């Protein structure tokens, strides 16, 4: 995270936001007493699949865009890195997460249980893709690289 975010955000703000969200999760208002039961309806299953596929696509596009297209520091010269590498990317990610929750709830007429489940699947698949990318698809200087080309570049 230190490669992509300002150190203050990578070490303090993002972990604090994630920890707060996890602490507050049990206190959300659920629609039924079937809390903890996954994929209770056909709609919930469909939303889970849509969430996983969207997370896969959006995360891969985001990784590639971050590597080759997005450079807030270069596009906003003179603006402090705290904003270009901290506040701006975190705000965009939070807006995307909130937007996903609202859209999935609206498109599928989902209950809170189903929408939270879809959001959790979305975040989990994104985390898995980012972990795989960080382990096997990063080469010298943490640049994107094919796993079989990493030893060749050295």
N, C-alpha and C positions, 0 to 999 in steps of 0.2 A: 504494500500500500504506500510505502514511502516513495516509490518511484512515480506514483501517479497523483499523490495528494500532498499538500503542505503538511509538514511534520505534526503541527498542532492538530490537524484534522485526522491524520492517520493514527496518531497515538492516543488522542483524547476524545475528540468530538464523535467520530464514527463509532468507536467501541462503546462510548457512553450512550449514544442513540440506540444501538443494537441492544445493549443491556437493558435500557429503560423499556424498549418495546417488548422484550422477552418477559420482563417483570410484570408489565401491564396486560399481557396477553390473557392470563386467566380471569382478569376483571372485565373483559369485554362482555357486552350484553349479547347473549346467544338467544336464538329463536326457539330452540327446543331443548328438551332435557336429554337429548341424544348426543350431548357434547362428548367428543372423544371417539365417536364412531365415524370412521372414514368411508366415503363413497356410499352414503346411505341411500342415495337416489340415482337413477339413471342420469339425471341432469348433473349431479355432482361428479359422476364418473366422466361424463363428456367434458365438463369444465376442467377436470384434472388433466385430461389429455390435451386440451387446448392450452392450458397453462404451461405444461411441460414443453410442448412444441414451440409456443411463443417464446418461452424463456431460452430455449436452445437457439432459436434464430436471432433474437434480439441480443443475447449475450455475445454470440459469435460476431455479429455485425458491430457491436460496441467495441469488442477487443480489436478488430481490424481497423475500425474508424479511429480508435484511440492511438493506434500505432502509426497510421499513415495520414490521417486527416485532421484530427483535433489537436490543436496547440493553442490554448487560450492565452498563454504568455506571449506568444508571437503575434496573435491577432489583437491583443489588448496591451500594447507596449505602454509602459509607465504606470500600469496598475499593479498594485502590490501582489506578490505571489500568494498571500493569504486569501485574496479574493479569487485570482485566476486559477490557482491550484487547490483551493480549499472550498470556499463558500459557493462558488459557481458550480463546480462538478457535483458537490453534495446536494445542492438545491435541485439540480437537474435530475439526479438519481431519485431523490425523494419525491419530486413531482411525477416522475415516471411510475414509481411504485403506487402513489396515491391515484394517479390516472388509471393504472391498470385495475386497481380495486374498484373504482367507480364504474369503469367500462364493463368489467366482467359482471358486476352486479346488475347493471342496466341491461346489457345484452341478453343475459340468461335469466333475468328476473330472479336472481339468486337471493336466498336467505343469507343472513349474516354468517351462519355456519358454513354454507357452501362457498361464499366469497372469501372468507378467511382461509378455508382449506385451499382454495385455488391460489390465493396469494402466497401461502406457505409453500405450495408445490413450485410456484414460479421462482421464489427466492431460493429454494433448495436446489433446483435444477441449475439456476444461475451460479450458485456457489460451487456446485460440482464442476461445471464447465470452466469456471475461473481457476479452480484448483488443478484440473487436468492441464489447462493452458500454462499455468505457472510451473508445473512440474515437468511436462514433456515438450512444450513448444516454446521455450525460452532459451536463447543461446547467449552468446557473448554480449555483455552489457544489458542483459534482459530483453534483447530485441527478439521479435518473433522469428522462429526458425523451425524447420521441419526436424523432427527428432533424429532422423538418419543423417542430417547434414550438420548437426551440432559439432561432432568430432572433426569433420572436414574443415570447418571454418577456423579452427585453432591453429 
